[in-house]
Amino acid sequence: MKISYARLTRPIAFLYLGFILMMLYFPFIIMAILSFQGPRGGHTFPMRGTSTIWYWKLFNPGELTEYSDVGEFLGNYLGALQRSLVLAVITLILSTVFALMAAQAFRRGFRGSNIVFYVWLLGIIVPGITVSLGSALIVQSLEIAPHWLTTGLAVHVIWTLPFSLVVFLMFFNRFDTTLEDAALTLGATRWQTFRHVTLPIMQPAVLTSMLFAFTLSLDEFQRSLLITGNEQTLPIMVMASVTTRVTPTLYALGTLTTLLSFAVVAGYLALMTASLRRSRRMNLSR
């Protein structure tokens, strides 16, 4: 009876998995195909020839050609992507460092830690446009010029920090504190214990926090809308472009950014695998 049940559920499980994968990656495949639309092609099927002109336009923003149309968006997508990448990298560093410090404090406990924790999580619950509007009002009242690398960075760190903190607290929940106690007993200082014991063991948490912060910052639109100044990040520029004439240049951008996301995830998985293997070797050596 168990064998027949397994034979029945296995095809259903594979069909369900295939459906989920199709829903996730089929739009990307369609977008990648349409990014090679012909020069006079539209943004839907049927395709009118094939070309790489939309990738050329992506890397040569604002340049008019014989195939340029009235109402076509001529913004600098790559400049916006560069700003978003720089912002995401700085955000992941700051969020991971601050979250690790906060998680260490929560581990040891302090008066009012429960209240501080739930207040910290409000950054996840509050609607993004409300945060953007409130931040813009504060910046305006302080007469600070909004900029993507100052006020925008502050908003992104506030947004990603609770996620990074939750990641570290989850990993610390399964942390073997006797390893730290043993190091302290053998004469190591608090910093040496953190540097040589705690941090290496928490390396998977550090990598996970960095991945969360990077992806959340790179994709953030609502909280960036009113606080990044005149130089737009990529999500804001994409939303601005769809209010005009949509061209396959947007599909070319989507294809490249999706491939970039795959590369980031692949790098994360490679580093995570190396970290887990290192942890296993450390456990076997003990």
Disulfide bonds with the S-S distance in Angstrom:
none
